[in-house]
Amino acid sequence: MGSISALIVDDERYARDELKYLLSKFPTVQVLGEAESGEAAILKAIQLQPDVVFLDVEMPKMNGIEAAKTLVRLKKVPLIVFATAYPQFAAEAFRINAVDYLLKPYDDRQLSQTIERIEKTLSPAQPADTLEKLSKLAVETGGEIHYVLPQDILYIYRDDKVTKIITQTENYDVRTTLKELENRLLPFSFFRIHKGYLVNLKYVSRLTPWFNGAYQLELEGSDEKLSVSRNYVKDLRLRLEL
């Protein structure tokens, strides 16, 4: 990711200088400015729009907790990292959704973990639809490797020692276990309806009561009626229905 812009807030100059020095060791962090009070922190945050504010808790007049309650109402809400010598403030700090909590005196290892957490929070996750467009399932059968788009798979089931992958246009027999395929397909819209069946929820068109609490499921593009075990019905409906 790119650089992380930071604002350091502490009423003690040496504490600001120490944190600024420690943050200079992280190439991804750029300190935009400093403030020595809660009131100044709010003004600086509005002016500089930092990604993260390192905020001392114990300050005269407006303390760090009070300043944070205002910061989280700004148009661009910065991440908050509280800093204090007193661990009893931790519970209140996290009620304000602080991304982390640093104890003074600062510890290099703790600060490194904090920066890592900030980076993860600021890094945009890859959208699921992008993941689905790019990823293909490698299916090895008959000495050849076929690359199948997960969104083209209707359902997968286990038949004796063979796993059968049913797509819109082709069927594949593979030795890969159903559990292994389920793990590979976790980012996609697959659901286990029975100990031996995985279905692509995108194609579910009808669910019909059967017997003993079980249901039959119909998929677009398939004439098969698949049995849904009563143990899976409730979770299936929660996944399917708005």
Contacts in CASP RR format, 6 or more apart in sequence:
PFRMAT RR
TARGET T0000
AUTHOR 0000-0000-0000
METHOD contacts of the structure
MODEL  1
MGSISALIVDDERYARDELKYLLSKFPTVQVLGEAESGEAAILKAIQLQP
DVVFLDVEMPKMNGIEAAKTLVRLKKVPLIVFATAYPQFAAEAFRINAVD
YLLKPYDDRQLSQTIERIEKTLSPAQPADTLEKLSKLAVETGGEIHYVLP
QDILYIYRDDKVTKIITQTENYDVRTTLKELENRLLPFSFFRIHKGYLVN
LKYVSRLTPWFNGAYQLELEGSDEKLSVSRNYVKDLRLRLEL
1 28 0 8 1.000
1 119 0 8 1.000
1 122 0 8 1.000
1 123 0 8 1.000
2 28 0 8 1.000
3 28 0 8 1.000
3 29 0 8 1.000
3 30 0 8 1.000
4 28 0 8 1.000
4 29 0 8 1.000
4 30 0 8 1.000
4 51 0 8 1.000
4 52 0 8 1.000
4 115 0 8 1.000
4 118 0 8 1.000
4 119 0 8 1.000
4 122 0 8 1.000
5 30 0 8 1.000
5 32 0 8 1.000
5 48 0 8 1.000
5 49 0 8 1.000
5 50 0 8 1.000
5 51 0 8 1.000
5 52 0 8 1.000
6 23 0 8 1.000
6 29 0 8 1.000
6 30 0 8 1.000
6 31 0 8 1.000
6 32 0 8 1.000
6 33 0 8 1.000
6 50 0 8 1.000
6 51 0 8 1.000
6 52 0 8 1.000
6 53 0 8 1.000
6 54 0 8 1.000
7 31 0 8 1.000
7 32 0 8 1.000
7 33 0 8 1.000
7 34 0 8 1.000
7 35 0 8 1.000
7 41 0 8 1.000
7 44 0 8 1.000
7 45 0 8 1.000
7 48 0 8 1.000
7 50 0 8 1.000
7 52 0 8 1.000
7 53 0 8 1.000
7 54 0 8 1.000
7 78 0 8 1.000
8 16 0 8 1.000
8 19 0 8 1.000
8 20 0 8 1.000
8 23 0 8 1.000
8 31 0 8 1.000
8 33 0 8 1.000
8 34 0 8 1.000
8 35 0 8 1.000
8 54 0 8 1.000
9 34 0 8 1.000
9 35 0 8 1.000
9 36 0 8 1.000
9 37 0 8 1.000
9 38 0 8 1.000
9 40 0 8 1.000
9 41 0 8 1.000
9 44 0 8 1.000
9 53 0 8 1.000
9 54 0 8 1.000
9 55 0 8 1.000
9 56 0 8 1.000
9 59 0 8 1.000
9 64 0 8 1.000
9 67 0 8 1.000
10 16 0 8 1.000
10 19 0 8 1.000
10 34 0 8 1.000
10 36 0 8 1.000
10 54 0 8 1.000
10 56 0 8 1.000
10 59 0 8 1.000
10 83 0 8 1.000
11 36 0 8 1.000
11 37 0 8 1.000
11 56 0 8 1.000
11 58 0 8 1.000
11 59 0 8 1.000
11 60 0 8 1.000
12 56 0 8 1.000
13 36 0 8 1.000
15 56 0 8 1.000
15 83 0 8 1.000
15 104 0 8 1.000
16 34 0 8 1.000
16 36 0 8 1.000
18 106 0 8 1.000
19 54 0 8 1.000
19 83 0 8 1.000
19 106 0 8 1.000
20 31 0 8 1.000
20 34 0 8 1.000
22 106 0 8 1.000
22 108 0 8 1.000
22 111 0 8 1.000
23 29 0 8 1.000
23 31 0 8 1.000
23 54 0 8 1.000
23 111 0 8 1.000
24 31 0 8 1.000
25 108 0 8 1.000
26 112 0 8 1.000
26 115 0 8 1.000
28 115 0 8 1.000
28 119 0 8 1.000
29 115 0 8 1.000
32 48 0 8 1.000
32 50 0 8 1.000
33 44 0 8 1.000
33 48 0 8 1.000
33 50 0 8 1.000
34 44 0 8 1.000
35 41 0 8 1.000
35 43 0 8 1.000
35 44 0 8 1.000
37 59 0 8 1.000
37 60 0 8 1.000
37 61 0 8 1.000
37 62 0 8 1.000
38 55 0 8 1.000
38 59 0 8 1.000
38 61 0 8 1.000
38 62 0 8 1.000
38 63 0 8 1.000
38 64 0 8 1.000
38 66 0 8 1.000
38 67 0 8 1.000
39 61 0 8 1.000
39 62 0 8 1.000
39 67 0 8 1.000
41 53 0 8 1.000
41 55 0 8 1.000
41 64 0 8 1.000
41 67 0 8 1.000
41 71 0 8 1.000
42 67 0 8 1.000
42 70 0 8 1.000
42 71 0 8 1.000
42 74 0 8 1.000
45 53 0 8 1.000
45 71 0 8 1.000
45 74 0 8 1.000
45 78 0 8 1.000
46 74 0 8 1.000
49 76 0 8 1.000
49 78 0 8 1.000
50 78 0 8 1.000
51 78 0 8 1.000
51 79 0 8 1.000
51 118 0 8 1.000
51 122 0 8 1.000
52 78 0 8 1.000
52 79 0 8 1.000
52 80 0 8 1.000
52 81 0 8 1.000
52 99 0 8 1.000
52 118 0 8 1.000
53 68 0 8 1.000
53 71 0 8 1.000
53 78 0 8 1.000
53 79 0 8 1.000
53 80 0 8 1.000
53 81 0 8 1.000
54 81 0 8 1.000
54 83 0 8 1.000
54 102 0 8 1.000
55 64 0 8 1.000
55 67 0 8 1.000
55 68 0 8 1.000
55 71 0 8 1.000
55 80 0 8 1.000
55 81 0 8 1.000
55 82 0 8 1.000
55 83 0 8 1.000
56 64 0 8 1.000
56 82 0 8 1.000
56 83 0 8 1.000
56 84 0 8 1.000
57 63 0 8 1.000
57 64 0 8 1.000
57 65 0 8 1.000
57 82 0 8 1.000
57 83 0 8 1.000
57 84 0 8 1.000
57 86 0 8 1.000
57 89 0 8 1.000
57 93 0 8 1.000
58 64 0 8 1.000
58 84 0 8 1.000
58 85 0 8 1.000
58 86 0 8 1.000
59 67 0 8 1.000
64 82 0 8 1.000
65 82 0 8 1.000
65 89 0 8 1.000
65 92 0 8 1.000
65 93 0 8 1.000
65 96 0 8 1.000
68 80 0 8 1.000
68 82 0 8 1.000
68 93 0 8 1.000
68 96 0 8 1.000
68 98 0 8 1.000
69 96 0 8 1.000
71 77 0 8 1.000
71 78 0 8 1.000
71 80 0 8 1.000
72 80 0 8 1.000
72 96 0 8 1.000
72 97 0 8 1.000
79 99 0 8 1.000
79 118 0 8 1.000
79 121 0 8 1.000
79 122 0 8 1.000
80 93 0 8 1.000
80 96 0 8 1.000
80 97 0 8 1.000
80 98 0 8 1.000
80 99 0 8 1.000
81 98 0 8 1.000
81 99 0 8 1.000
81 100 0 8 1.000
81 101 0 8 1.000
81 102 0 8 1.000
81 114 0 8 1.000
81 118 0 8 1.000
82 89 0 8 1.000
82 93 0 8 1.000
82 98 0 8 1.000
82 100 0 8 1.000
82 101 0 8 1.000
82 102 0 8 1.000
83 101 0 8 1.000
83 102 0 8 1.000
83 103 0 8 1.000
83 104 0 8 1.000
83 106 0 8 1.000
84 101 0 8 1.000
84 102 0 8 1.000
84 103 0 8 1.000
84 104 0 8 1.000
85 103 0 8 1.000
85 104 0 8 1.000
85 105 0 8 1.000
87 103 0 8 1.000
89 101 0 8 1.000
90 101 0 8 1.000
93 101 0 8 1.000
94 101 0 8 1.000
99 114 0 8 1.000
99 117 0 8 1.000
99 118 0 8 1.000
99 121 0 8 1.000
100 113 0 8 1.000
100 114 0 8 1.000
100 117 0 8 1.000
100 118 0 8 1.000
102 110 0 8 1.000
102 111 0 8 1.000
102 114 0 8 1.000
103 110 0 8 1.000
128 187 0 8 1.000
131 187 0 8 1.000
132 150 0 8 1.000
132 151 0 8 1.000
132 187 0 8 1.000
132 188 0 8 1.000
135 150 0 8 1.000
135 187 0 8 1.000
136 147 0 8 1.000
136 148 0 8 1.000
136 149 0 8 1.000
136 150 0 8 1.000
137 147 0 8 1.000
137 148 0 8 1.000
137 149 0 8 1.000
137 150 0 8 1.000
137 153 0 8 1.000
137 165 0 8 1.000
137 181 0 8 1.000
137 184 0 8 1.000
137 185 0 8 1.000
138 145 0 8 1.000
138 146 0 8 1.000
138 147 0 8 1.000
139 145 0 8 1.000
139 146 0 8 1.000
139 147 0 8 1.000
139 148 0 8 1.000
139 165 0 8 1.000
139 172 0 8 1.000
139 174 0 8 1.000
140 146 0 8 1.000
140 174 0 8 1.000
140 176 0 8 1.000
141 172 0 8 1.000
141 173 0 8 1.000
141 174 0 8 1.000
146 170 0 8 1.000
146 172 0 8 1.000
148 165 0 8 1.000
148 167 0 8 1.000
148 170 0 8 1.000
148 172 0 8 1.000
150 185 0 8 1.000
150 188 0 8 1.000
150 190 0 8 1.000
150 200 0 8 1.000
151 188 0 8 1.000
151 200 0 8 1.000
151 202 0 8 1.000
152 167 0 8 1.000
152 168 0 8 1.000
152 169 0 8 1.000
153 165 0 8 1.000
153 166 0 8 1.000
153 167 0 8 1.000
153 190 0 8 1.000
153 200 0 8 1.000
154 166 0 8 1.000
154 167 0 8 1.000
154 168 0 8 1.000
154 199 0 8 1.000
154 200 0 8 1.000
154 203 0 8 1.000
154 219 0 8 1.000
154 221 0 8 1.000
154 222 0 8 1.000
155 166 0 8 1.000
155 197 0 8 1.000
155 198 0 8 1.000
155 199 0 8 1.000
155 200 0 8 1.000
155 203 0 8 1.000
155 219 0 8 1.000
155 222 0 8 1.000
155 224 0 8 1.000
155 226 0 8 1.000
156 163 0 8 1.000
156 164 0 8 1.000
156 165 0 8 1.000
156 166 0 8 1.000
156 178 0 8 1.000
156 181 0 8 1.000
156 190 0 8 1.000
156 197 0 8 1.000
156 198 0 8 1.000
156 199 0 8 1.000
157 163 0 8 1.000
157 164 0 8 1.000
157 166 0 8 1.000
157 178 0 8 1.000
157 196 0 8 1.000
157 197 0 8 1.000
157 198 0 8 1.000
158 164 0 8 1.000
158 177 0 8 1.000
158 178 0 8 1.000
158 196 0 8 1.000
158 197 0 8 1.000
161 175 0 8 1.000
162 173 0 8 1.000
162 174 0 8 1.000
162 175 0 8 1.000
163 173 0 8 1.000
163 174 0 8 1.000
163 175 0 8 1.000
163 176 0 8 1.000
163 177 0 8 1.000
163 178 0 8 1.000
163 181 0 8 1.000
164 171 0 8 1.000
164 172 0 8 1.000
164 173 0 8 1.000
164 174 0 8 1.000
165 171 0 8 1.000
165 172 0 8 1.000
165 173 0 8 1.000
165 174 0 8 1.000
165 181 0 8 1.000
166 222 0 8 1.000
168 221 0 8 1.000
178 196 0 8 1.000
178 198 0 8 1.000
181 198 0 8 1.000
182 190 0 8 1.000
182 192 0 8 1.000
182 198 0 8 1.000
185 198 0 8 1.000
188 200 0 8 1.000
189 200 0 8 1.000
189 201 0 8 1.000
189 202 0 8 1.000
190 198 0 8 1.000
190 199 0 8 1.000
190 200 0 8 1.000
190 201 0 8 1.000
191 198 0 8 1.000
191 199 0 8 1.000
191 201 0 8 1.000
191 232 0 8 1.000
191 235 0 8 1.000
191 236 0 8 1.000
191 239 0 8 1.000
192 198 0 8 1.000
192 232 0 8 1.000
193 199 0 8 1.000
193 217 0 8 1.000
193 226 0 8 1.000
193 227 0 8 1.000
193 228 0 8 1.000
193 229 0 8 1.000
193 232 0 8 1.000
193 236 0 8 1.000
194 226 0 8 1.000
194 227 0 8 1.000
194 228 0 8 1.000
194 229 0 8 1.000
194 232 0 8 1.000
195 229 0 8 1.000
197 226 0 8 1.000
197 227 0 8 1.000
199 217 0 8 1.000
199 219 0 8 1.000
199 226 0 8 1.000
200 219 0 8 1.000
201 239 0 8 1.000
201 240 0 8 1.000
203 219 0 8 1.000
203 220 0 8 1.000
203 221 0 8 1.000
203 222 0 8 1.000
204 217 0 8 1.000
204 218 0 8 1.000
204 219 0 8 1.000
204 220 0 8 1.000
204 240 0 8 1.000
205 218 0 8 1.000
205 219 0 8 1.000
205 220 0 8 1.000
206 217 0 8 1.000
206 218 0 8 1.000
207 215 0 8 1.000
207 216 0 8 1.000
207 217 0 8 1.000
207 218 0 8 1.000
207 228 0 8 1.000
207 236 0 8 1.000
207 237 0 8 1.000
207 240 0 8 1.000
208 215 0 8 1.000
208 216 0 8 1.000
208 217 0 8 1.000
208 218 0 8 1.000
208 225 0 8 1.000
209 215 0 8 1.000
210 216 0 8 1.000
210 227 0 8 1.000
212 230 0 8 1.000
213 230 0 8 1.000
213 233 0 8 1.000
214 227 0 8 1.000
214 228 0 8 1.000
214 229 0 8 1.000
214 230 0 8 1.000
214 233 0 8 1.000
215 227 0 8 1.000
215 228 0 8 1.000
215 230 0 8 1.000
215 233 0 8 1.000
216 225 0 8 1.000
216 226 0 8 1.000
216 227 0 8 1.000
216 228 0 8 1.000
217 225 0 8 1.000
217 226 0 8 1.000
217 227 0 8 1.000
217 228 0 8 1.000
217 236 0 8 1.000
218 225 0 8 1.000
218 226 0 8 1.000
219 226 0 8 1.000
228 236 0 8 1.000
END
